[in-house]
Amino acid sequence: MLFIVGLVIVIGSVFGTYGLFYPLGVLWQPVEFVIILGGGLGAFVIANPKPVLVGCGKAFGTLLKGPQYSKESYMELLGVLYSTFKLAKSKGDLALESHVENPSESSLFGNFPKFQSDHHAVDFFCDYLRLLTLGASNPHELEAVMDEELEVHHNELHAISGAYQVFGDSVPALGIVAAVLGVIVTMSSITEPPEVLGGLIAAALVGTFFGIFMAYGVLAPIAGSLGAIYAADSHYLACIKSGLMGHMQGYAPQVSVEFARKTLPGPLRPSFKEVEDMLNELPAPS
């Protein structure tokens, strides 16, 4: 939603203000637009593999919705961690096997619908719980594997925001290309009267304007917004990792949950009292 608000402000400030004093029709130069956006889009396709291109298309939904996780999402996640670790402490890690193998039908995860519907988070959590049931017990080795997986995930998301940034970096130069082509057209019509030459020069300069506007008014903000959203959402998996590390080192469920809570940024971090009250109301894990 904030993305739409910001885009409206940018377009309104530039084109709305201009239109108050000058005719907007002079800015309508479709040939320049096709050269700049078509050339930029072609370079965009050449530079990025198919998974990144697909991710860039899906990123518009992310821009509209903003960060995926709220404070309530993290409260639920802490409940998931506590219930899971409590079950493992009382009945052993092998008691988690049925929940890990079929999380979509797990009665344990069924108490936490938002988490259960988040396939990436569920897979991340269950994969490491599965390793525990298989006998992996060295927390330092598992932490190294988790860090590597989180780094891969970060790089995949960074490739999407980075692709938009590179797209934004390219369009000012393509605006210059469009302007140069417009100058060529102007020079080939040098014998025309001043009013015709003026229109051709104006059309050429629109290319430079449009390239800069798209770069710094649209594409760079898209890249920055996506980067911020991905960074905010990355705390969810990091929170799971911290809880798992506490559990693997033998701490009580409450302590492992506190480790996870302390990794959260201030606006999203529930207080110790809020978490304690929520944990006391959870159903007994089974």
Backbone bond lengths (Angstrom), bond angles and torsions (degrees), N, CA, C in turn:
res aa  C-N    CA-C-N  psi(-1)  N-CA   C-N-CA  omega(-1)  CA-C   N-CA-C  phi
1 M - - - 1.456 - - 1.526 110.81 -
2 L 1.338 116.59 -42.92 1.466 119.75 178.69 1.520 111.36 -62.34
3 F 1.345 115.75 -31.91 1.457 119.52 178.14 1.526 110.43 -61.84
4 I 1.333 116.91 -45.02 1.467 121.31 179.36 1.530 110.19 -63.36
5 V 1.319 116.37 -43.90 1.474 120.27 179.48 1.523 110.42 -59.80
6 G 1.339 116.10 -46.78 1.462 119.87 -179.98 1.515 112.53 -63.39
7 L 1.337 116.36 -40.31 1.465 119.94 179.80 1.523 110.84 -64.90
8 V 1.322 116.95 -40.39 1.465 120.62 177.98 1.528 110.41 -62.98
9 I 1.324 116.77 -40.10 1.473 120.39 179.08 1.524 110.83 -63.71
10 V 1.334 116.49 -44.08 1.460 120.70 -179.35 1.530 110.76 -62.79
11 I 1.319 116.26 -51.27 1.472 120.00 -177.87 1.521 110.80 -65.25
12 G 1.322 116.29 -42.39 1.460 119.44 179.81 1.518 112.59 -64.23
13 S 1.333 116.33 -41.00 1.465 120.03 -178.95 1.520 111.62 -65.88
14 V 1.338 116.58 -41.08 1.471 120.01 -176.45 1.534 111.10 -79.16
15 F 1.322 115.45 -60.28 1.463 119.15 -173.68 1.530 112.14 -79.15
16 G 1.335 116.41 -35.36 1.458 118.89 178.76 1.513 112.33 -64.51
17 T 1.335 116.17 -45.97 1.463 120.15 178.91 1.518 111.51 -65.01
18 Y 1.330 115.72 -43.21 1.470 119.40 178.23 1.522 110.58 -60.22
19 G 1.360 115.71 -42.92 1.456 119.53 -177.21 1.515 114.40 -67.07
20 L 1.331 116.81 -19.96 1.469 119.81 177.93 1.526 112.08 -68.75
21 F 1.330 116.75 -26.17 1.460 120.25 -173.24 1.526 113.73 -118.14
22 Y 1.341 116.72 -23.71 1.456 119.70 -174.77 1.535 109.10 -135.25
23 P 1.316 117.25 156.72 1.477 120.08 178.75 1.530 111.24 -69.62
24 L 1.318 115.96 129.63 1.466 120.33 -179.74 1.526 112.43 -72.34
25 G 1.333 116.73 -20.02 1.453 120.08 -176.64 1.516 113.50 -58.19
26 V 1.330 117.43 -30.03 1.457 119.78 -178.03 1.526 111.61 -66.81
27 L 1.350 116.26 -21.59 1.468 119.73 -179.95 1.533 112.29 -83.82
28 W 1.326 116.88 -11.13 1.463 119.18 -179.44 1.514 110.03 -80.34
29 Q 1.335 115.60 96.91 1.463 122.36 -178.83 1.530 108.37 -130.79
30 P 1.327 118.03 79.08 1.474 120.74 -173.42 1.520 114.06 -59.05
31 V 1.326 117.40 -30.73 1.465 118.78 178.73 1.524 110.40 -62.78
32 E 1.325 116.39 -43.53 1.466 120.66 178.46 1.529 110.41 -62.67
33 F 1.328 116.83 -41.58 1.460 120.62 -178.45 1.525 111.14 -63.61
34 V 1.317 116.43 -43.04 1.461 120.06 -178.92 1.524 110.54 -65.75
35 I 1.328 117.33 -41.10 1.473 120.63 179.04 1.526 110.30 -60.85
36 I 1.322 116.38 -46.83 1.465 120.35 -174.90 1.523 111.29 -72.00
37 L 1.345 116.72 -54.75 1.456 119.27 -176.05 1.525 111.70 -72.35
38 G 1.338 117.19 -36.27 1.458 119.45 177.80 1.521 111.32 -65.79
39 G 1.334 115.96 -46.07 1.464 119.13 178.42 1.514 111.45 -63.60
40 G 1.336 116.43 -42.43 1.462 119.71 179.64 1.519 111.90 -65.18
41 L 1.332 116.66 -40.90 1.456 120.14 179.55 1.522 111.14 -65.97
42 G 1.326 116.47 -39.84 1.462 119.27 177.11 1.514 112.14 -61.68
43 A 1.327 116.41 -44.58 1.468 120.38 177.43 1.523 110.42 -63.81
44 F 1.335 116.24 -37.00 1.457 122.35 178.74 1.526 110.53 -60.55
45 V 1.328 116.69 -43.88 1.465 121.37 179.60 1.523 110.50 -67.67
46 I 1.323 117.18 -41.04 1.469 120.70 179.98 1.523 111.27 -63.41
47 A 1.325 116.62 -39.20 1.466 121.21 -170.96 1.518 114.41 -80.30
48 N 1.349 118.37 -17.69 1.460 119.73 -171.69 1.521 111.63 -122.23
49 P 1.332 116.95 139.58 1.471 119.90 176.39 1.526 110.76 -70.88
50 K 1.322 115.55 166.70 1.463 120.74 -175.26 1.528 113.78 -57.24
51 P 1.361 119.91 -43.79 1.476 118.58 179.54 1.527 112.99 -58.54
52 V 1.334 116.81 -36.19 1.469 119.96 179.31 1.526 109.85 -70.24
53 L 1.324 116.95 -40.83 1.469 120.30 178.62 1.529 110.97 -61.77
54 V 1.337 116.11 -42.74 1.470 119.82 177.62 1.523 109.96 -63.96
55 G 1.332 115.86 -42.57 1.465 120.14 178.59 1.510 112.27 -63.00
56 C 1.333 117.28 -35.93 1.463 121.05 178.43 1.521 111.16 -65.73
57 G 1.345 116.02 -36.68 1.459 119.08 176.76 1.525 111.87 -66.53
58 K 1.322 116.23 -42.96 1.463 120.46 179.81 1.529 111.76 -70.38
59 A 1.329 116.47 -20.40 1.463 120.06 -175.91 1.527 112.40 -64.44
60 F 1.332 117.76 -21.22 1.465 118.80 178.84 1.531 111.07 -64.42
61 G 1.336 116.16 -34.84 1.453 119.05 174.92 1.519 111.56 -64.50
62 T 1.333 115.99 -38.07 1.464 120.65 177.29 1.515 110.89 -64.52
63 L 1.332 116.88 -40.63 1.468 120.64 179.08 1.526 111.16 -61.73
64 L 1.322 116.54 -40.47 1.465 120.40 -177.34 1.525 111.50 -72.02
65 K 1.343 117.14 -36.85 1.461 120.43 -175.67 1.524 112.66 -87.40
66 G 1.342 117.52 -27.07 1.449 119.86 -176.50 1.522 111.08 80.85
67 P 1.330 118.27 -165.26 1.465 120.80 -179.53 1.519 111.89 -56.04
68 Q 1.304 115.24 141.61 1.467 121.31 -174.64 1.522 112.58 -75.52
69 Y 1.337 116.77 -29.13 1.456 120.25 -170.29 1.525 111.82 -111.96
70 S 1.312 115.49 133.03 1.462 123.00 177.05 1.522 109.01 -106.98
71 K 1.320 115.45 179.48 1.463 119.85 176.60 1.521 110.72 -59.68
72 E 1.338 116.72 -38.15 1.458 120.39 178.45 1.525 111.37 -64.19
73 S 1.343 116.68 -34.91 1.462 120.31 177.45 1.522 110.88 -62.82
74 Y 1.327 115.93 -40.36 1.455 119.68 -179.97 1.522 111.51 -72.30
75 M 1.325 117.06 -33.92 1.466 119.62 174.51 1.526 109.52 -60.74
76 E 1.315 116.94 -44.76 1.460 120.62 178.36 1.533 110.59 -62.67
77 L 1.330 116.80 -42.72 1.460 120.18 -179.48 1.527 111.08 -60.96
78 L 1.322 116.98 -42.55 1.468 119.71 178.11 1.523 110.43 -62.43
79 G 1.338 116.39 -34.09 1.459 119.78 174.71 1.517 112.26 -65.20
80 V 1.344 116.59 -39.96 1.468 121.16 176.57 1.530 110.21 -60.11
81 L 1.304 115.76 -47.98 1.462 119.95 -178.07 1.530 110.77 -61.55
82 Y 1.327 115.95 -45.05 1.462 119.57 -178.21 1.531 110.78 -63.16
83 S 1.319 117.40 -48.68 1.466 120.45 -177.98 1.518 111.41 -61.58
84 T 1.334 116.39 -40.64 1.462 120.48 -179.58 1.517 111.20 -66.48
85 F 1.314 116.09 -47.52 1.466 119.60 -177.74 1.535 111.21 -68.19
86 K 1.324 116.61 -34.26 1.466 119.84 178.52 1.525 110.41 -65.75
87 L 1.340 116.53 -41.99 1.463 120.14 177.29 1.524 110.83 -63.02
88 A 1.341 116.27 -42.47 1.465 120.00 179.94 1.522 111.43 -65.63
89 K 1.327 117.11 -37.43 1.468 120.24 179.93 1.527 111.84 -69.22
90 S 1.326 116.10 -36.52 1.464 118.91 -175.80 1.527 112.80 -83.29
91 K 1.340 117.36 -32.69 1.462 119.68 -174.81 1.522 113.58 -122.30
92 G 1.338 117.09 -1.63 1.454 120.23 -179.46 1.517 112.28 94.02
93 D 1.321 115.78 156.73 1.468 120.25 -177.59 1.529 112.62 -61.38
94 L 1.340 117.24 -27.96 1.461 119.86 -179.47 1.530 111.81 -65.33
95 A 1.340 116.87 -20.89 1.468 119.57 177.94 1.519 111.91 -68.05
96 L 1.342 116.48 -15.42 1.464 120.99 -179.78 1.526 112.47 -84.78
97 E 1.332 116.48 -10.39 1.464 120.37 -169.67 1.521 112.46 -57.45
98 S 1.337 117.87 -46.89 1.466 120.37 -177.25 1.529 111.09 -65.44
99 H 1.319 117.41 -35.20 1.465 121.23 179.42 1.529 110.97 -71.52
100 V 1.307 116.03 -37.71 1.466 121.35 -177.76 1.524 111.04 -71.42
101 E 1.334 116.13 -38.58 1.458 119.80 -176.27 1.526 112.56 -73.85
102 N 1.319 117.16 -27.65 1.465 119.93 -179.41 1.527 109.34 -139.62
103 P 1.350 116.93 69.58 1.477 119.59 -173.66 1.518 113.72 -65.14
104 S 1.343 117.73 -26.65 1.469 119.51 -178.21 1.524 112.01 -68.05
105 E 1.351 117.66 -21.51 1.461 121.12 179.16 1.528 111.75 -114.45
106 S 1.329 116.40 12.65 1.454 120.70 -177.64 1.529 110.81 -72.67
107 S 1.339 115.92 130.72 1.466 119.82 174.92 1.525 110.75 -69.39
108 L 1.318 116.49 -28.11 1.467 120.88 178.20 1.522 110.61 -67.02
109 F 1.328 117.12 -52.37 1.462 120.94 -179.06 1.529 112.03 -76.14
110 G 1.328 116.31 -19.64 1.458 119.48 -179.93 1.516 113.24 -64.10
111 N 1.327 117.18 -19.80 1.466 120.72 176.29 1.522 112.37 -75.03
112 F 1.330 116.02 -7.27 1.465 120.86 -175.67 1.533 108.38 -131.65
113 P 1.331 117.63 79.22 1.480 121.18 -169.90 1.521 114.66 -62.74
114 K 1.329 118.18 -38.02 1.471 119.01 -178.57 1.523 110.43 -65.63
115 F 1.320 116.20 -43.13 1.463 119.54 177.38 1.517 110.53 -64.15
116 Q 1.330 117.39 -44.59 1.464 121.09 -176.67 1.522 112.08 -62.38
117 S 1.326 116.69 -28.81 1.472 120.23 -179.65 1.524 112.77 -85.42
118 D 1.319 117.46 -7.83 1.468 122.04 -179.68 1.527 108.09 -91.56
119 H 1.324 116.27 90.55 1.460 120.54 -170.66 1.528 112.60 -62.40
120 H 1.317 117.04 -36.46 1.461 118.32 -178.43 1.527 110.53 -67.07
121 A 1.331 116.91 -44.60 1.465 120.41 179.72 1.525 110.80 -66.37
122 V 1.337 116.92 -41.20 1.463 120.78 179.05 1.524 110.37 -61.96
123 D 1.323 116.51 -45.07 1.473 119.88 179.52 1.526 110.88 -61.98
124 F 1.328 116.85 -43.21 1.459 120.51 179.68 1.526 110.35 -60.36
125 F 1.324 116.67 -49.00 1.459 121.46 -177.90 1.525 111.34 -64.60
126 C 1.331 115.81 -47.73 1.464 119.94 -175.58 1.527 112.66 -68.91
127 D 1.310 117.28 -33.41 1.468 119.87 179.14 1.527 111.11 -59.42
128 Y 1.330 116.70 -41.64 1.466 119.24 -178.00 1.522 111.61 -80.88
129 L 1.327 117.14 -29.92 1.458 118.73 172.14 1.529 109.81 -65.52
130 R 1.333 116.53 -37.52 1.460 120.46 178.42 1.526 110.33 -62.64
131 L 1.318 116.95 -40.32 1.464 119.82 177.55 1.523 110.98 -61.62
132 L 1.339 116.42 -35.94 1.466 119.19 177.82 1.527 110.85 -66.04
133 T 1.343 116.07 -40.84 1.466 118.44 179.22 1.519 111.82 -68.11
134 L 1.335 116.25 -23.19 1.474 120.39 178.46 1.520 112.16 -85.69
135 G 1.328 116.70 -5.28 1.459 119.66 174.94 1.508 115.83 108.56
136 A 1.330 118.94 0.57 1.469 120.31 176.34 1.524 108.34 -67.34
137 S 1.317 116.85 125.02 1.460 119.00 -173.01 1.520 114.07 -133.44
138 N 1.336 117.47 -2.21 1.468 119.33 -178.83 1.527 108.90 -88.13
139 P 1.343 118.43 106.74 1.470 120.11 -175.49 1.524 113.43 -63.72
140 H 1.331 116.75 -31.21 1.465 118.87 -178.13 1.528 111.29 -69.61
141 E 1.329 116.60 -39.25 1.460 119.56 178.00 1.525 110.71 -66.74
142 L 1.331 116.53 -43.15 1.463 119.76 179.26 1.519 111.76 -67.01
143 E 1.329 116.55 -35.02 1.461 119.06 177.71 1.525 110.71 -63.45
144 A 1.331 117.30 -39.33 1.464 120.76 178.59 1.533 110.68 -63.20
145 V 1.338 116.32 -40.35 1.459 119.83 178.41 1.529 110.34 -66.03
146 M 1.333 117.13 -42.51 1.463 121.20 178.81 1.526 111.02 -61.85
147 D 1.320 116.10 -44.10 1.464 119.52 179.40 1.519 111.22 -60.70
148 E 1.329 116.07 -40.01 1.466 120.04 179.14 1.525 110.79 -65.32
149 E 1.340 116.79 -41.83 1.461 120.06 179.46 1.524 111.29 -65.50
150 L 1.327 116.66 -41.65 1.460 120.36 178.53 1.525 111.19 -65.32
151 E 1.329 116.46 -35.50 1.461 120.22 178.14 1.523 111.10 -66.96
152 V 1.333 116.58 -40.85 1.468 120.47 177.00 1.527 109.94 -62.21
153 H 1.325 116.31 -44.76 1.466 120.41 179.21 1.525 110.84 -62.24
154 H 1.335 116.29 -41.38 1.466 120.27 178.39 1.523 110.72 -62.14
155 N 1.328 116.95 -43.15 1.457 120.58 -178.74 1.528 111.70 -65.81
156 E 1.335 117.08 -36.13 1.465 120.10 177.91 1.525 110.85 -62.62
157 L 1.327 116.48 -42.93 1.461 120.42 179.32 1.527 111.01 -71.88
158 H 1.326 116.45 -38.37 1.463 119.94 179.22 1.523 110.96 -63.81
159 A 1.338 117.23 -31.14 1.467 120.36 178.41 1.526 110.69 -63.44
160 I 1.337 117.22 -32.82 1.465 120.92 -179.96 1.520 110.63 -72.09
161 S 1.326 117.20 -51.53 1.466 119.20 178.75 1.526 110.56 -65.63
162 G 1.337 116.78 -35.25 1.462 120.20 178.01 1.518 112.47 -65.76
163 A 1.340 116.55 -34.02 1.464 119.88 178.37 1.527 110.89 -63.48
164 Y 1.323 116.62 -41.68 1.466 119.99 177.09 1.523 111.16 -66.06
165 Q 1.327 116.17 -35.72 1.459 118.97 179.25 1.531 110.70 -66.09
166 V 1.333 116.50 -42.35 1.469 120.18 178.25 1.524 110.28 -65.38
167 F 1.329 116.95 -39.09 1.465 121.31 176.09 1.529 109.45 -58.64
168 G 1.340 115.77 -46.20 1.462 119.92 178.59 1.515 112.88 -63.61
169 D 1.324 116.49 -36.44 1.468 120.04 179.49 1.526 111.94 -68.43
170 S 1.343 116.26 -24.92 1.465 118.86 -174.72 1.532 113.33 -85.93
171 V 1.338 117.61 -28.16 1.463 118.02 -171.09 1.536 114.41 -70.37
172 P 1.348 121.80 -29.21 1.470 117.42 174.36 1.527 112.44 -61.35
173 A 1.349 115.79 -39.33 1.466 118.61 177.98 1.522 111.15 -66.18
174 L 1.328 115.97 -38.14 1.462 118.68 177.00 1.529 110.86 -69.34
175 G 1.335 117.10 -28.76 1.463 120.13 172.75 1.515 111.31 -62.57
176 I 1.333 114.91 -38.05 1.478 119.03 176.85 1.524 110.04 -66.98
177 V 1.338 115.85 -39.20 1.470 119.69 176.72 1.531 110.13 -58.34
178 A 1.342 115.85 -47.05 1.462 119.62 179.65 1.523 110.77 -63.01
179 A 1.339 116.48 -38.20 1.466 119.83 179.60 1.524 110.80 -66.30
180 V 1.335 117.18 -40.83 1.466 120.80 178.95 1.522 110.49 -63.11
181 L 1.340 115.82 -42.24 1.464 119.03 177.13 1.527 110.71 -61.90
182 G 1.336 116.19 -36.98 1.462 119.71 177.00 1.509 111.91 -66.29
183 V 1.337 116.70 -37.36 1.468 120.45 177.25 1.521 110.09 -65.44
184 I 1.344 116.39 -38.56 1.471 119.76 177.46 1.522 110.42 -60.02
185 V 1.350 115.64 -44.50 1.466 119.65 177.76 1.523 110.19 -61.71
186 T 1.328 115.84 -41.08 1.471 120.27 179.96 1.521 111.25 -62.59
187 M 1.321 116.52 -45.60 1.458 120.38 -178.71 1.528 111.69 -65.84
188 S 1.328 115.80 -31.76 1.468 117.82 178.26 1.525 111.26 -72.88
189 S 1.338 116.73 -12.74 1.472 121.41 179.85 1.526 110.88 -115.27
190 I 1.332 116.00 29.27 1.464 120.57 -172.32 1.524 112.87 -62.49
191 T 1.319 117.35 -20.43 1.473 119.76 -179.09 1.524 112.86 -85.71
192 E 1.320 116.25 -4.01 1.463 120.07 -179.70 1.533 110.17 -71.81
193 P 1.316 118.32 159.96 1.462 120.86 178.95 1.530 111.60 -66.38
194 P 1.353 117.73 161.07 1.478 122.29 -175.50 1.522 113.91 -54.75
195 E 1.323 118.35 -38.13 1.467 119.33 -177.37 1.531 111.27 -65.57
196 V 1.352 116.61 -32.59 1.466 119.55 177.07 1.523 110.18 -73.69
197 L 1.337 116.89 -44.55 1.462 120.95 178.87 1.529 111.29 -61.67
198 G 1.335 115.90 -39.01 1.463 119.44 178.78 1.520 111.81 -60.35
199 G 1.323 116.69 -41.70 1.460 120.20 178.65 1.515 112.13 -65.57
200 L 1.344 116.50 -39.27 1.471 120.00 179.01 1.523 111.83 -67.41
201 I 1.322 116.57 -40.10 1.470 120.08 178.11 1.526 110.45 -65.81
202 A 1.329 116.07 -41.71 1.462 119.81 178.16 1.525 110.85 -60.60
203 A 1.329 116.31 -42.49 1.468 119.96 179.23 1.527 110.85 -61.64
204 A 1.337 116.44 -40.00 1.462 120.26 178.96 1.527 111.48 -63.90
205 L 1.333 116.46 -41.71 1.466 120.22 -178.67 1.523 112.38 -70.13
206 V 1.336 117.08 -26.76 1.461 120.00 176.48 1.533 110.20 -60.65
207 G 1.317 117.74 -33.74 1.459 120.79 177.72 1.514 111.54 -59.67
208 T 1.329 117.06 -46.07 1.464 120.58 177.76 1.527 110.47 -62.40
209 F 1.330 116.03 -45.64 1.466 120.23 179.26 1.527 111.62 -59.26
210 F 1.325 116.20 -47.94 1.457 119.77 -174.45 1.529 111.42 -66.37
211 G 1.326 117.36 -38.46 1.462 120.38 178.34 1.516 111.44 -62.00
212 I 1.334 116.71 -45.00 1.467 120.49 -179.81 1.525 110.52 -68.25
213 F 1.333 116.47 -40.87 1.461 119.91 -179.90 1.531 110.84 -61.78
214 M 1.336 117.29 -46.89 1.462 120.30 -178.97 1.528 111.23 -64.42
215 A 1.326 116.59 -36.25 1.463 119.95 -178.05 1.518 111.39 -67.16
216 Y 1.340 116.17 -54.32 1.467 119.97 -170.93 1.522 113.76 -96.69
217 G 1.340 117.20 -14.55 1.449 119.44 179.27 1.513 114.45 -99.98
218 V 1.356 116.88 -19.93 1.464 119.46 -175.38 1.532 111.95 -128.43
219 L 1.338 117.26 -61.36 1.465 119.72 -169.63 1.526 113.44 -72.23
220 A 1.321 117.87 -43.65 1.471 119.12 177.59 1.529 111.57 -63.15
221 P 1.343 119.73 -42.84 1.467 118.87 174.29 1.530 113.49 -61.76
222 I 1.339 117.32 -36.22 1.467 119.57 176.31 1.525 109.88 -60.85
223 A 1.330 116.66 -46.86 1.462 120.27 179.55 1.522 111.32 -61.49
224 G 1.331 116.32 -43.37 1.461 119.70 179.96 1.518 112.14 -65.56
225 S 1.331 116.58 -41.67 1.462 120.32 179.99 1.528 111.14 -65.07
226 L 1.330 116.63 -43.31 1.466 119.34 178.58 1.525 110.80 -62.72
227 G 1.329 116.48 -42.48 1.457 119.66 178.70 1.523 111.95 -59.43
228 A 1.339 116.71 -42.14 1.463 120.88 179.81 1.530 110.97 -67.08
229 I 1.333 116.85 -40.91 1.468 120.35 179.60 1.519 110.84 -65.41
230 Y 1.327 116.58 -44.66 1.466 119.53 179.47 1.525 111.01 -64.27
231 A 1.329 117.06 -38.31 1.466 120.10 178.52 1.522 110.70 -64.74
232 A 1.344 116.36 -40.57 1.466 119.80 179.10 1.525 110.92 -65.07
233 D 1.328 116.93 -42.84 1.462 120.31 -177.69 1.523 112.63 -71.95
234 S 1.335 117.51 -20.80 1.466 120.33 -178.99 1.527 111.86 -65.96
235 H 1.335 117.56 -19.47 1.470 119.97 179.69 1.526 111.24 -65.69
236 Y 1.322 117.32 -22.82 1.470 120.13 -177.01 1.530 110.48 -65.33
237 L 1.335 116.69 -50.49 1.459 119.64 179.12 1.522 111.23 -69.39
238 A 1.334 117.07 -35.11 1.468 120.11 177.63 1.525 110.69 -63.48
239 C 1.331 116.51 -35.46 1.459 121.18 177.55 1.527 110.18 -65.17
240 I 1.325 116.80 -43.17 1.464 120.46 176.87 1.524 110.49 -60.85
241 K 1.321 116.18 -43.71 1.464 120.44 180.00 1.521 111.42 -59.19
242 S 1.326 117.55 -45.89 1.467 120.55 -178.02 1.519 111.12 -63.25
243 G 1.344 116.55 -41.11 1.458 119.32 177.04 1.517 112.05 -63.17
244 L 1.326 116.90 -43.04 1.463 120.82 178.51 1.521 111.45 -62.15
245 M 1.322 115.94 -40.48 1.465 118.93 179.91 1.526 111.01 -62.57
246 G 1.335 117.02 -41.61 1.456 119.52 177.32 1.519 111.57 -62.77
247 H 1.337 116.12 -42.93 1.471 120.09 179.80 1.525 111.04 -64.40
248 M 1.324 117.72 -43.15 1.462 120.78 -177.88 1.521 112.36 -66.80
249 Q 1.323 116.77 -24.08 1.459 119.96 178.25 1.526 112.30 -90.30
250 G 1.335 116.28 6.52 1.450 120.36 170.64 1.510 116.59 90.21
251 Y 1.322 117.46 11.03 1.461 118.87 -179.13 1.525 110.88 -75.55
252 A 1.331 115.39 158.83 1.454 121.19 175.91 1.524 109.76 -64.37
253 P 1.335 118.30 152.85 1.470 120.48 -179.40 1.521 114.02 -52.27
254 Q 1.340 116.80 -40.36 1.467 119.28 -179.66 1.527 111.53 -62.54
255 V 1.330 116.03 -37.55 1.467 120.27 -179.29 1.529 110.20 -71.01
256 S 1.326 117.02 -42.59 1.468 120.62 178.66 1.523 110.90 -61.35
257 V 1.328 116.61 -40.06 1.463 120.99 177.79 1.523 110.25 -65.52
258 E 1.324 116.89 -37.51 1.465 119.62 178.62 1.524 110.91 -66.27
259 F 1.345 117.24 -37.85 1.465 120.12 173.73 1.521 110.29 -56.86
260 A 1.340 115.79 -44.97 1.464 120.55 -178.87 1.528 110.70 -65.94
261 R 1.325 117.16 -42.42 1.474 120.87 -178.78 1.518 111.70 -61.31
262 K 1.317 116.99 -38.05 1.465 120.50 -175.34 1.523 112.85 -71.07
263 T 1.329 117.99 -14.25 1.474 119.54 178.69 1.520 111.99 -82.13
264 L 1.331 117.83 -10.83 1.461 120.72 -173.74 1.524 111.35 -80.97
265 P 1.337 117.33 145.04 1.472 120.14 176.96 1.522 111.00 -68.15
266 G 1.324 116.02 155.32 1.459 122.71 -173.34 1.516 116.03 -47.13
267 P 1.348 119.58 -53.69 1.472 119.68 -176.15 1.525 113.58 -62.75
268 L 1.334 117.51 -23.52 1.462 121.16 -176.61 1.525 112.51 -103.21
269 R 1.308 117.55 -6.83 1.460 120.22 -173.46 1.525 111.09 -87.44
270 P 1.328 117.56 117.21 1.466 119.02 174.51 1.525 110.18 -71.30
271 S 1.303 116.82 156.55 1.452 120.90 179.01 1.525 110.25 -73.39
272 F 1.317 115.29 163.50 1.468 120.26 177.78 1.525 110.16 -58.96
273 K 1.325 116.29 -41.03 1.469 120.90 -179.19 1.534 110.98 -65.68
274 E 1.322 116.72 -41.72 1.465 119.80 178.71 1.525 111.01 -60.70
275 V 1.320 116.16 -43.34 1.458 120.19 -179.95 1.521 110.45 -67.16
276 E 1.315 116.73 -42.81 1.462 120.57 -179.71 1.528 111.33 -60.55
277 D 1.330 115.93 -44.62 1.466 119.51 178.80 1.523 111.23 -63.51
278 M 1.338 116.26 -39.57 1.468 120.05 -179.42 1.529 110.31 -66.64
279 L 1.323 117.13 -41.91 1.473 120.60 -179.12 1.513 111.69 -64.24
280 N 1.315 116.50 -34.90 1.467 119.98 -179.85 1.524 112.94 -67.86
281 E 1.317 116.27 -20.28 1.468 120.50 -178.88 1.518 113.35 -96.51
282 L 1.326 117.74 -2.60 1.457 120.31 -178.17 1.515 110.99 -71.98
283 P 1.333 117.42 145.66 1.474 119.38 174.54 1.520 109.89 -69.21
284 A 1.327 115.99 154.60 1.455 120.55 179.48 1.521 109.70 -64.37
285 P 1.330 118.69 129.21 1.474 120.89 -179.63 1.511 111.04 -67.61
286 S 1.340 114.83 146.26 1.466 118.77 178.73 1.532 109.83 -146.56
